[in-house]
């Protein structure tokens, strides 16, 4: 069963921490695949999940503006 979940609220309320814990819980319990998207311009969701960012949507957008894509 597929579902979507969004977290919103004021800054500093723990949204990123809660989202990271939720992703880790879902993966631990075999609820895959999981697509986690961080729409924050000051994103650090990757650090919470322990993954390295290869590229960002912002970088892709800038490349498209310059005609490099």
N, CA, C and O atoms as a Tripos MOL2 file, in Angstrom:
@<TRIPOS>MOLECULE
protein
  276   275    69     0     0
PROTEIN
NO_CHARGES

@<TRIPOS>ATOM
      1 N           0.8390   -1.1670    0.0000 N.3       1 UNK1
      2 CA          0.0000    0.0000    0.0000 C.3       1 UNK1
      3 C           0.8910    1.2400    0.0000 C.2       1 UNK1
      4 O           1.7390    1.3930    0.8790 O.2       1 UNK1
      5 N           0.7070    2.1100   -0.9650 N.am      2 UNK2
      6 CA          1.4750    3.3470   -1.0560 C.3       2 UNK2
      7 C           0.7690    4.4600   -0.2950 C.2       2 UNK2
      8 O          -0.4580    4.4910   -0.2080 O.2       2 UNK2
      9 N           1.5650    5.3730    0.2560 N.am      3 UNK3
     10 CA          0.9880    6.5380    0.9190 C.3       3 UNK3
     11 C           1.9910    7.6780    0.8790 C.2       3 UNK3
     12 O           3.1870    7.4660    0.6780 O.2       3 UNK3
     13 N           1.4900    8.8790    1.0720 N.am      4 UNK4
     14 CA          2.3280   10.0800    1.1200 C.3       4 UNK4
     15 C           2.1930   10.7120    2.4960 C.2       4 UNK4
     16 O           1.1410   10.6400    3.1310 O.2       4 UNK4
     17 N           3.2700   11.3270    2.9390 N.am      5 UNK5
     18 CA          3.2800   11.9880    4.2310 C.3       5 UNK5
     19 C           4.0990   13.2590    4.0940 C.2       5 UNK5
     20 O           5.1870   13.2400    3.5190 O.2       5 UNK5
     21 N           3.5860   14.3550    4.6140 N.am      6 UNK6
     22 CA          4.3160   15.6260    4.5980 C.3       6 UNK6
     23 C           4.4000   16.1620    6.0200 C.2       6 UNK6
     24 O           3.4590   16.0370    6.8040 O.2       6 UNK6
     25 N           5.5340   16.7540    6.3350 N.am      7 UNK7
     26 CA          5.7290   17.3820    7.6420 C.3       7 UNK7
     27 C           5.9180   18.8750    7.4260 C.2       7 UNK7
     28 O           6.6890   19.2860    6.5590 O.2       7 UNK7
     29 N           5.2240   19.6830    8.2050 N.am      8 UNK8
     30 CA          5.3480   21.1360    8.0930 C.3       8 UNK8
     31 C           5.2680   21.7520    9.4790 C.2       8 UNK8
     32 O           4.6810   21.1750   10.3950 O.2       8 UNK8
     33 N           5.8510   22.9070    9.6220 N.am      9 UNK9
     34 CA          5.8030   23.6080   10.8990 C.3       9 UNK9
     35 C           6.8410   24.7080   10.9480 C.2       9 UNK9
     36 O           7.5750   24.9240    9.9840 O.2       9 UNK9
     37 N           6.9010   25.3920   12.0510 N.am     10 UNK10
     38 CA          7.8690   26.4710   12.2290 C.3      10 UNK10
     39 C           9.2850   25.9180   12.2970 C.2      10 UNK10
     40 O           9.4950   24.7300   12.5400 O.2      10 UNK10
     41 N          10.2480   26.8020   12.0790 N.am     11 UNK11
     42 CA         11.6490   26.4160   12.1590 C.3      11 UNK11
     43 C          12.0410   25.9710   13.5530 C.2      11 UNK11
     44 O          11.5750   26.5220   14.5500 O.2      11 UNK11
     45 N          12.9060   24.9660   13.6130 N.am     12 UNK12
     46 CA         13.4240   24.5200   14.8980 C.3      12 UNK12
     47 C          12.4910   23.6580   15.7190 C.2      12 UNK12
     48 O          12.7000   23.4840   16.9200 O.2      12 UNK12
     49 N          11.4480   23.1100   15.0770 N.am     13 UNK13
     50 CA         10.4840   22.3010   15.8270 C.3      13 UNK13
     51 C          10.7430   20.8000   15.7270 C.2      13 UNK13
     52 O          10.0050   20.0080   16.3140 O.2      13 UNK13
     53 N          11.7850   20.3950   14.9870 N.am     14 UNK14
     54 CA         12.1350   18.9780   14.9170 C.3      14 UNK14
     55 C          11.6000   18.2350   13.7090 C.2      14 UNK14
     56 O          11.5600   17.0050   13.7140 O.2      14 UNK14
     57 N          11.1890   18.9510   12.6750 N.am     15 UNK15
     58 CA         10.6390   18.2920   11.4820 C.3      15 UNK15
     59 C          11.6570   17.3650   10.8250 C.2      15 UNK15
     60 O          11.3280   16.2310   10.4780 O.2      15 UNK15
     61 N          12.8830   17.8380   10.6540 N.am     16 UNK16
     62 CA         13.9150   17.0340   10.0100 C.3      16 UNK16
     63 C          14.2440   15.8090   10.8500 C.2      16 UNK16
     64 O          14.3930   14.7100   10.3150 O.2      16 UNK16
     65 N          14.3580   15.9860   12.1450 N.am     17 UNK17
     66 CA         14.6420   14.8610   13.0390 C.3      17 UNK17
     67 C          13.5260   13.8280   12.9820 C.2      17 UNK17
     68 O          13.7910   12.6310   12.8730 O.2      17 UNK17
     69 N          12.2870   14.2810   13.0550 N.am     18 UNK18
     70 CA         11.1470   13.3690   12.9870 C.3      18 UNK18
     71 C          11.1020   12.6460   11.6460 C.2      18 UNK18
     72 O          10.8640   11.4390   11.5970 O.2      18 UNK18
     73 N          11.3280   13.3800   10.5580 N.am     19 UNK19
     74 CA         11.3190   12.7590    9.2310 C.3      19 UNK19
     75 C          12.4210   11.7140    9.1180 C.2      19 UNK19
     76 O          12.1960   10.6300    8.5790 O.2      19 UNK19
     77 N          13.6040   12.0300    9.6190 N.am     20 UNK20
     78 CA         14.7100   11.0780    9.5770 C.3      20 UNK20
     79 C          14.4160    9.8200   10.3740 C.2      20 UNK20
     80 O          14.6830    8.7100    9.9140 O.2      20 UNK20
     81 N          13.8700    9.9910   11.5620 N.am     21 UNK21
     82 CA         13.5050    8.8280   12.3790 C.3      21 UNK21
     83 C          12.4300    7.9880   11.7000 C.2      21 UNK21
     84 O          12.4730    6.7590   11.7560 O.2      21 UNK21
     85 N          11.4730    8.6430   11.0630 N.am     22 UNK22
     86 CA         10.4100    7.9260   10.3630 C.3      22 UNK22
     87 C          10.9680    7.1250    9.1880 C.2      22 UNK22
     88 O          10.5980    5.9670    8.9940 O.2      22 UNK22
     89 N          11.8540    7.7350    8.4070 N.am     23 UNK23
     90 CA         12.4680    7.0230    7.2770 C.3      23 UNK23
     91 C          13.2400    5.8090    7.7850 C.2      23 UNK23
     92 O          13.1060    4.7140    7.2390 O.2      23 UNK23
     93 N          14.0400    5.9980    8.8200 N.am     24 UNK24
     94 CA         14.8130    4.8830    9.3720 C.3      24 UNK24
     95 C          13.9030    3.7750    9.8970 C.2      24 UNK24
     96 O          14.2080    2.5950    9.7290 O.2      24 UNK24
     97 N          12.7960    4.1400   10.5270 N.am     25 UNK25
     98 CA         11.8290    3.1590   11.0260 C.3      25 UNK25
     99 C          11.2290    2.3600    9.8670 C.2      25 UNK25
    100 O          11.1570    1.1320    9.9200 O.2      25 UNK25
    101 N          10.8020    3.0680    8.8250 N.am     26 UNK26
    102 CA         10.1860    2.3920    7.6780 C.3      26 UNK26
    103 C          11.1640    1.4230    7.0210 C.2      26 UNK26
    104 O          10.7910    0.3010    6.6780 O.2      26 UNK26
    105 N          12.4060    1.8480    6.8460 N.am     27 UNK27
    106 CA         13.4070    0.9760    6.2380 C.3      27 UNK27
    107 C          13.6960   -0.2380    7.1160 C.2      27 UNK27
    108 O          13.8100   -1.3590    6.6190 O.2      27 UNK27
    109 N          13.8120   -0.0110    8.4160 N.am     28 UNK28
    110 CA         14.0990   -1.1030    9.3580 C.3      28 UNK28
    111 C          13.0070   -2.1600    9.3370 C.2      28 UNK28
    112 O          13.2790   -3.3450    9.5240 O.2      28 UNK28
    113 N          11.7740   -1.7310    9.1100 N.am     29 UNK29
    114 CA         10.6440   -2.6530    9.1170 C.3      29 UNK29
    115 C          10.2240   -3.0960    7.7140 C.2      29 UNK29
    116 O           9.1120   -3.5860    7.5200 O.2      29 UNK29
    117 N          11.1250   -2.9190    6.7310 N.am     30 UNK30
    118 CA         10.9030   -3.4430    5.3900 C.3      30 UNK30
    119 C           9.8440   -2.7310    4.5760 C.2      30 UNK30
    120 O           9.3530   -3.2800    3.5900 O.2      30 UNK30
    121 N           9.4880   -1.5420    4.9580 N.am     31 UNK31
    122 CA          8.4770   -0.7720    4.2200 C.3      31 UNK31
    123 C           9.1750    0.0030    3.1080 C.2      31 UNK31
    124 O           9.3110    1.2240    3.1800 O.2      31 UNK31
    125 N           9.6120   -0.7130    2.0880 N.am     32 UNK32
    126 CA         10.3590   -0.0950    0.9950 C.3      32 UNK32
    127 C           9.5870   -0.2150   -0.3090 C.2      32 UNK32
    128 O           8.7120   -1.0740   -0.4200 O.2      32 UNK32
    129 N           9.8810    0.6100   -1.2870 N.am     33 UNK33
    130 CA         10.8750    1.6730   -1.2740 C.3      33 UNK33
    131 C          10.3610    2.9120   -0.5470 C.2      33 UNK33
    132 O           9.1550    3.0970   -0.3820 O.2      33 UNK33
    133 N          11.2950    3.7540   -0.1170 N.am     34 UNK34
    134 CA         10.9740    5.0180    0.5480 C.3      34 UNK34
    135 C          11.6190    6.1460   -0.2500 C.2      34 UNK34
    136 O          12.8200    6.1120   -0.5180 O.2      34 UNK34
    137 N          10.8380    7.1270   -0.6220 N.am     35 UNK35
    138 CA         11.3580    8.3320   -1.2720 C.3      35 UNK35
    139 C          11.2520    9.4670   -0.2660 C.2      35 UNK35
    140 O          10.1500    9.8450    0.1330 O.2      35 UNK35
    141 N          12.3830   10.0050    0.1440 N.am     36 UNK36
    142 CA         12.4150   11.1040    1.1150 C.3      36 UNK36
    143 C          12.8990   12.3590    0.4030 C.2      36 UNK36
    144 O          13.9770   12.3640   -0.1910 O.2      36 UNK36
    145 N          12.1060   13.4200    0.4610 N.am     37 UNK37
    146 CA         12.4280   14.6740   -0.2220 C.3      37 UNK37
    147 C          12.4950   15.7900    0.8050 C.2      37 UNK37
    148 O          11.5820   15.9530    1.6140 O.2      37 UNK37
    149 N          13.5710   16.5530    0.7710 N.am     38 UNK38
    150 CA         13.7190   17.7170    1.6540 C.3      38 UNK38
    151 C          13.5950   18.9720    0.8080 C.2      38 UNK38
    152 O          14.4540   19.2380   -0.0320 O.2      38 UNK38
    153 N          12.5440   19.7420    1.0170 N.am     39 UNK39
    154 CA         12.3090   20.9610    0.2410 C.3      39 UNK39
    155 C          12.8920   22.1950    0.9160 C.2      39 UNK39
    156 O          12.6620   23.3140    0.4550 O.2      39 UNK39
    157 N          13.6300   22.0170    1.9820 N.am     40 UNK40
    158 CA         14.2370   23.1350    2.7020 C.3      40 UNK40
    159 C          15.4570   23.6390    1.9360 C.2      40 UNK40
    160 O          16.3130   22.8490    1.5370 O.2      40 UNK40
    161 N          15.5350   24.9490    1.7320 N.am     41 UNK41
    162 CA         16.6890   25.5080    1.0180 C.3      41 UNK41
    163 C          17.9770   25.3540    1.8300 C.2      41 UNK41
    164 O          19.0660   25.3500    1.2570 O.2      41 UNK41
    165 N          17.8700   25.2300    3.1260 N.am     42 UNK42
    166 CA         19.0240   24.9840    3.9980 C.3      42 UNK42
    167 C          19.0290   23.5280    4.4460 C.2      42 UNK42
    168 O          19.1360   23.2200    5.6330 O.2      42 UNK42
    169 N          18.9120   22.6680    3.4860 N.am     43 UNK43
    170 CA         18.7210   21.2450    3.7300 C.3      43 UNK43
    171 C          19.8820   20.5990    4.4830 C.2      43 UNK43
    172 O          21.0490   20.8480    4.1780 O.2      43 UNK43
    173 N          19.5510   19.7760    5.4590 N.am     44 UNK44
    174 CA         20.5450   18.9250    6.1140 C.3      44 UNK44
    175 C          19.9680   17.5320    6.3680 C.2      44 UNK44
    176 O          20.4790   16.7780    7.1960 O.2      44 UNK44
    177 N          18.9080   17.2070    5.6510 N.am     45 UNK45
    178 CA         18.2480   15.9110    5.8050 C.3      45 UNK45
    179 C          19.2110   14.7700    5.5040 C.2      45 UNK45
    180 O          19.1500   13.7130    6.1310 O.2      45 UNK45
    181 N          20.1070   14.9950    4.5310 N.am     46 UNK46
    182 CA         21.0780   13.9580    4.1900 C.3      46 UNK46
    183 C          21.9670   13.6140    5.3850 C.2      46 UNK46
    184 O          22.3460   12.4570    5.5660 O.2      46 UNK46
    185 N          22.2970   14.6130    6.1950 N.am     47 UNK47
    186 CA         23.1320   14.3640    7.3710 C.3      47 UNK47
    187 C          22.3880   13.5210    8.4010 C.2      47 UNK47
    188 O          22.9810   12.6560    9.0450 O.2      47 UNK47
    189 N          21.0970   13.7740    8.5550 N.am     48 UNK48
    190 CA         20.2780   12.9950    9.4850 C.3      48 UNK48
    191 C          20.2130   11.5400    9.0260 C.2      48 UNK48
    192 O          20.2490   10.6210    9.8430 O.2      48 UNK48
    193 N          20.1150   11.3390    7.7030 N.am     49 UNK49
    194 CA         20.0220    9.9850    7.1580 C.3      49 UNK49
    195 C          21.3870    9.3280    6.9760 C.2      49 UNK49
    196 O          21.4700    8.1200    6.7590 O.2      49 UNK49
    197 N          22.4570   10.1180    7.0640 N.am     50 UNK50
    198 CA         23.8020    9.5620    6.9140 C.3      50 UNK50
    199 C          24.1660    9.2460    5.4820 C.2      50 UNK50
    200 O          24.8740    8.2730    5.2230 O.2      50 UNK50
    201 N          23.6920   10.0560    4.5410 N.am     51 UNK51
    202 CA         24.0110    9.8410    3.1280 C.3      51 UNK51
    203 C          24.7030   11.0790    2.5600 C.2      51 UNK51
    204 O          24.5560   12.1840    3.0810 O.2      51 UNK51
    205 N          25.4630   10.8710    1.4800 N.am     52 UNK52
    206 CA         26.1560   11.9560    0.8000 C.3      52 UNK52
    207 C          25.3310   12.4130   -0.3910 C.2      52 UNK52
    208 O          24.7730   11.5960   -1.1230 O.2      52 UNK52
    209 N          25.2580   13.7230   -0.5780 N.am     53 UNK53
    210 CA         24.5210   14.2740   -1.7150 C.3      53 UNK53
    211 C          25.4490   14.3490   -2.9170 C.2      53 UNK53
    212 O          26.5160   14.9600   -2.8490 O.2      53 UNK53
    213 N          25.0430   13.7260   -4.0150 N.am     54 UNK54
    214 CA         25.8260   13.7890   -5.2460 C.3      54 UNK54
    215 C          25.5040   15.0630   -6.0170 C.2      54 UNK54
    216 O          26.3950   15.6590   -6.6210 O.2      54 UNK54
    217 N          24.2500   15.4840   -6.0030 N.am     55 UNK55
    218 CA         23.8270   16.6880   -6.7120 C.3      55 UNK55
    219 C          22.4960   17.1430   -6.1370 C.2      55 UNK55
    220 O          21.8490   16.4070   -5.3910 O.2      55 UNK55
    221 N          22.0900   18.3520   -6.4850 N.am     56 UNK56
    222 CA         20.8380   18.8920   -5.9740 C.3      56 UNK56
    223 C          19.9590   19.3720   -7.1160 C.2      56 UNK56
    224 O          20.4380   19.5760   -8.2320 O.2      56 UNK56
    225 N          18.6810   19.5520   -6.8410 N.am     57 UNK57
    226 CA         17.7800   20.1130   -7.8470 C.3      57 UNK57
    227 C          18.1930   21.5330   -8.2030 C.2      57 UNK57
    228 O          18.0730   21.9450   -9.3570 O.2      57 UNK57
    229 N          18.6760   22.2790   -7.2230 N.am     58 UNK58
    230 CA         19.1470   23.6360   -7.4840 C.3      58 UNK58
    231 C          20.2960   23.6550   -8.4760 C.2      58 UNK58
    232 O          20.3270   24.4990   -9.3720 O.2      58 UNK58
    233 N          21.2450   22.7330   -8.3270 N.am     59 UNK59
    234 CA         22.3560   22.6380   -9.2780 C.3      59 UNK59
    235 C          21.8590   22.2400  -10.6560 C.2      59 UNK59
    236 O          22.3430   22.7650  -11.6590 O.2      59 UNK59
    237 N          20.9070   21.3270  -10.7240 N.am     60 UNK60
    238 CA         20.3420   20.9090  -12.0100 C.3      60 UNK60
    239 C          19.6380   22.0790  -12.6830 C.2      60 UNK60
    240 O          19.7580   22.2640  -13.8940 O.2      60 UNK60
    241 N          18.9070   22.8660  -11.9050 N.am     61 UNK61
    242 CA         18.2180   24.0340  -12.4480 C.3      61 UNK61
    243 C          19.2150   25.0340  -13.0300 C.2      61 UNK61
    244 O          19.0030   25.5610  -14.1230 O.2      61 UNK61
    245 N          20.2910   25.2930  -12.3080 N.am     62 UNK62
    246 CA         21.3020   26.2340  -12.7950 C.3      62 UNK62
    247 C          21.9570   25.7200  -14.0720 C.2      62 UNK62
    248 O          22.2240   26.5050  -14.9820 O.2      62 UNK62
    249 N          22.2210   24.4250  -14.1550 N.am     63 UNK63
    250 CA         22.7920   23.8410  -15.3680 C.3      63 UNK63
    251 C          21.8420   23.9890  -16.5440 C.2      63 UNK63
    252 O          22.2700   24.2700  -17.6630 O.2      63 UNK63
    253 N          20.5530   23.7990  -16.2920 N.am     64 UNK64
    254 CA         19.5570   23.9470  -17.3560 C.3      64 UNK64
    255 C          19.4900   25.3960  -17.8290 C.2      64 UNK64
    256 O          19.3720   25.6470  -19.0280 O.2      64 UNK64
    257 N          19.5640   26.3490  -16.9080 N.am     65 UNK65
    258 CA         19.5520   27.7700  -17.2740 C.3      65 UNK65
    259 C          20.7200   28.1170  -18.1930 C.2      65 UNK65
    260 O          20.5870   28.9320  -19.1060 O.2      65 UNK65
    261 N          21.8660   27.4850  -17.9390 N.am     66 UNK66
    262 CA         23.0700   27.7480  -18.7230 C.3      66 UNK66
    263 C          23.1120   26.9220  -20.0030 C.2      66 UNK66
    264 O          24.0370   27.0650  -20.8020 O.2      66 UNK66
    265 N          22.1140   26.0580  -20.2040 N.am     67 UNK67
    266 CA         22.0660   25.2210  -21.4040 C.3      67 UNK67
    267 C          23.0110   24.0440  -21.3600 C.2      67 UNK67
    268 O          23.3660   23.5020  -22.4070 O.2      67 UNK67
    269 N          23.4270   23.6360  -20.1740 N.am     68 UNK68
    270 CA         24.3650   22.5180  -20.0350 C.3      68 UNK68
    271 C          23.6770   21.1610  -19.9190 C.2      68 UNK68
    272 O          24.3460   20.1390  -19.7720 O.2      68 UNK68
    273 N          22.3720   21.1450  -19.9820 N.am     69 UNK69
    274 CA         21.6480   19.8720  -19.8340 C.3      69 UNK69
    275 C          20.9300   19.5600  -21.1160 C.2      69 UNK69
    276 O          20.2570   18.5330  -21.2120 O.2      69 UNK69
@<TRIPOS>BOND
     1     1     2 1
     2     2     3 1
     3     3     4 2
     4     3     5 am
     5     5     6 1
     6     6     7 1
     7     7     8 2
     8     7     9 am
     9     9    10 1
    10    10    11 1
    11    11    12 2
    12    11    13 am
    13    13    14 1
    14    14    15 1
    15    15    16 2
    16    15    17 am
    17    17    18 1
    18    18    19 1
    19    19    20 2
    20    19    21 am
    21    21    22 1
    22    22    23 1
    23    23    24 2
    24    23    25 am
    25    25    26 1
    26    26    27 1
    27    27    28 2
    28    27    29 am
    29    29    30 1
    30    30    31 1
    31    31    32 2
    32    31    33 am
    33    33    34 1
    34    34    35 1
    35    35    36 2
    36    35    37 am
    37    37    38 1
    38    38    39 1
    39    39    40 2
    40    39    41 am
    41    41    42 1
    42    42    43 1
    43    43    44 2
    44    43    45 am
    45    45    46 1
    46    46    47 1
    47    47    48 2
    48    47    49 am
    49    49    50 1
    50    50    51 1
    51    51    52 2
    52    51    53 am
    53    53    54 1
    54    54    55 1
    55    55    56 2
    56    55    57 am
    57    57    58 1
    58    58    59 1
    59    59    60 2
    60    59    61 am
    61    61    62 1
    62    62    63 1
    63    63    64 2
    64    63    65 am
    65    65    66 1
    66    66    67 1
    67    67    68 2
    68    67    69 am
    69    69    70 1
    70    70    71 1
    71    71    72 2
    72    71    73 am
    73    73    74 1
    74    74    75 1
    75    75    76 2
    76    75    77 am
    77    77    78 1
    78    78    79 1
    79    79    80 2
    80    79    81 am
    81    81    82 1
    82    82    83 1
    83    83    84 2
    84    83    85 am
    85    85    86 1
    86    86    87 1
    87    87    88 2
    88    87    89 am
    89    89    90 1
    90    90    91 1
    91    91    92 2
    92    91    93 am
    93    93    94 1
    94    94    95 1
    95    95    96 2
    96    95    97 am
    97    97    98 1
    98    98    99 1
    99    99   100 2
   100    99   101 am
   101   101   102 1
   102   102   103 1
   103   103   104 2
   104   103   105 am
   105   105   106 1
   106   106   107 1
   107   107   108 2
   108   107   109 am
   109   109   110 1
   110   110   111 1
   111   111   112 2
   112   111   113 am
   113   113   114 1
   114   114   115 1
   115   115   116 2
   116   115   117 am
   117   117   118 1
   118   118   119 1
   119   119   120 2
   120   119   121 am
   121   121   122 1
   122   122   123 1
   123   123   124 2
   124   123   125 am
   125   125   126 1
   126   126   127 1
   127   127   128 2
   128   127   129 am
   129   129   130 1
   130   130   131 1
   131   131   132 2
   132   131   133 am
   133   133   134 1
   134   134   135 1
   135   135   136 2
   136   135   137 am
   137   137   138 1
   138   138   139 1
   139   139   140 2
   140   139   141 am
   141   141   142 1
   142   142   143 1
   143   143   144 2
   144   143   145 am
   145   145   146 1
   146   146   147 1
   147   147   148 2
   148   147   149 am
   149   149   150 1
   150   150   151 1
   151   151   152 2
   152   151   153 am
   153   153   154 1
   154   154   155 1
   155   155   156 2
   156   155   157 am
   157   157   158 1
   158   158   159 1
   159   159   160 2
   160   159   161 am
   161   161   162 1
   162   162   163 1
   163   163   164 2
   164   163   165 am
   165   165   166 1
   166   166   167 1
   167   167   168 2
   168   167   169 am
   169   169   170 1
   170   170   171 1
   171   171   172 2
   172   171   173 am
   173   173   174 1
   174   174   175 1
   175   175   176 2
   176   175   177 am
   177   177   178 1
   178   178   179 1
   179   179   180 2
   180   179   181 am
   181   181   182 1
   182   182   183 1
   183   183   184 2
   184   183   185 am
   185   185   186 1
   186   186   187 1
   187   187   188 2
   188   187   189 am
   189   189   190 1
   190   190   191 1
   191   191   192 2
   192   191   193 am
   193   193   194 1
   194   194   195 1
   195   195   196 2
   196   195   197 am
   197   197   198 1
   198   198   199 1
   199   199   200 2
   200   199   201 am
   201   201   202 1
   202   202   203 1
   203   203   204 2
   204   203   205 am
   205   205   206 1
   206   206   207 1
   207   207   208 2
   208   207   209 am
   209   209   210 1
   210   210   211 1
   211   211   212 2
   212   211   213 am
   213   213   214 1
   214   214   215 1
   215   215   216 2
   216   215   217 am
   217   217   218 1
   218   218   219 1
   219   219   220 2
   220   219   221 am
   221   221   222 1
   222   222   223 1
   223   223   224 2
   224   223   225 am
   225   225   226 1
   226   226   227 1
   227   227   228 2
   228   227   229 am
   229   229   230 1
   230   230   231 1
   231   231   232 2
   232   231   233 am
   233   233   234 1
   234   234   235 1
   235   235   236 2
   236   235   237 am
   237   237   238 1
   238   238   239 1
   239   239   240 2
   240   239   241 am
   241   241   242 1
   242   242   243 1
   243   243   244 2
   244   243   245 am
   245   245   246 1
   246   246   247 1
   247   247   248 2
   248   247   249 am
   249   249   250 1
   250   250   251 1
   251   251   252 2
   252   251   253 am
   253   253   254 1
   254   254   255 1
   255   255   256 2
   256   255   257 am
   257   257   258 1
   258   258   259 1
   259   259   260 2
   260   259   261 am
   261   261   262 1
   262   262   263 1
   263   263   264 2
   264   263   265 am
   265   265   266 1
   266   266   267 1
   267   267   268 2
   268   267   269 am
   269   269   270 1
   270   270   271 1
   271   271   272 2
   272   271   273 am
   273   273   274 1
   274   274   275 1
   275   275   276 2
@<TRIPOS>SUBSTRUCTURE
     1 UNK1         2 RESIDUE 1 A UNK
     2 UNK2         6 RESIDUE 1 A UNK
     3 UNK3        10 RESIDUE 1 A UNK
     4 UNK4        14 RESIDUE 1 A UNK
     5 UNK5        18 RESIDUE 1 A UNK
     6 UNK6        22 RESIDUE 1 A UNK
     7 UNK7        26 RESIDUE 1 A UNK
     8 UNK8        30 RESIDUE 1 A UNK
     9 UNK9        34 RESIDUE 1 A UNK
    10 UNK10       38 RESIDUE 1 A UNK
    11 UNK11       42 RESIDUE 1 A UNK
    12 UNK12       46 RESIDUE 1 A UNK
    13 UNK13       50 RESIDUE 1 A UNK
    14 UNK14       54 RESIDUE 1 A UNK
    15 UNK15       58 RESIDUE 1 A UNK
    16 UNK16       62 RESIDUE 1 A UNK
    17 UNK17       66 RESIDUE 1 A UNK
    18 UNK18       70 RESIDUE 1 A UNK
    19 UNK19       74 RESIDUE 1 A UNK
    20 UNK20       78 RESIDUE 1 A UNK
    21 UNK21       82 RESIDUE 1 A UNK
    22 UNK22       86 RESIDUE 1 A UNK
    23 UNK23       90 RESIDUE 1 A UNK
    24 UNK24       94 RESIDUE 1 A UNK
    25 UNK25       98 RESIDUE 1 A UNK
    26 UNK26      102 RESIDUE 1 A UNK
    27 UNK27      106 RESIDUE 1 A UNK
    28 UNK28      110 RESIDUE 1 A UNK
    29 UNK29      114 RESIDUE 1 A UNK
    30 UNK30      118 RESIDUE 1 A UNK
    31 UNK31      122 RESIDUE 1 A UNK
    32 UNK32      126 RESIDUE 1 A UNK
    33 UNK33      130 RESIDUE 1 A UNK
    34 UNK34      134 RESIDUE 1 A UNK
    35 UNK35      138 RESIDUE 1 A UNK
    36 UNK36      142 RESIDUE 1 A UNK
    37 UNK37      146 RESIDUE 1 A UNK
    38 UNK38      150 RESIDUE 1 A UNK
    39 UNK39      154 RESIDUE 1 A UNK
    40 UNK40      158 RESIDUE 1 A UNK
    41 UNK41      162 RESIDUE 1 A UNK
    42 UNK42      166 RESIDUE 1 A UNK
    43 UNK43      170 RESIDUE 1 A UNK
    44 UNK44      174 RESIDUE 1 A UNK
    45 UNK45      178 RESIDUE 1 A UNK
    46 UNK46      182 RESIDUE 1 A UNK
    47 UNK47      186 RESIDUE 1 A UNK
    48 UNK48      190 RESIDUE 1 A UNK
    49 UNK49      194 RESIDUE 1 A UNK
    50 UNK50      198 RESIDUE 1 A UNK
    51 UNK51      202 RESIDUE 1 A UNK
    52 UNK52      206 RESIDUE 1 A UNK
    53 UNK53      210 RESIDUE 1 A UNK
    54 UNK54      214 RESIDUE 1 A UNK
    55 UNK55      218 RESIDUE 1 A UNK
    56 UNK56      222 RESIDUE 1 A UNK
    57 UNK57      226 RESIDUE 1 A UNK
    58 UNK58      230 RESIDUE 1 A UNK
    59 UNK59      234 RESIDUE 1 A UNK
    60 UNK60      238 RESIDUE 1 A UNK
    61 UNK61      242 RESIDUE 1 A UNK
    62 UNK62      246 RESIDUE 1 A UNK
    63 UNK63      250 RESIDUE 1 A UNK
    64 UNK64      254 RESIDUE 1 A UNK
    65 UNK65      258 RESIDUE 1 A UNK
    66 UNK66      262 RESIDUE 1 A UNK
    67 UNK67      266 RESIDUE 1 A UNK
    68 UNK68      270 RESIDUE 1 A UNK
    69 UNK69      274 RESIDUE 1 A UNK
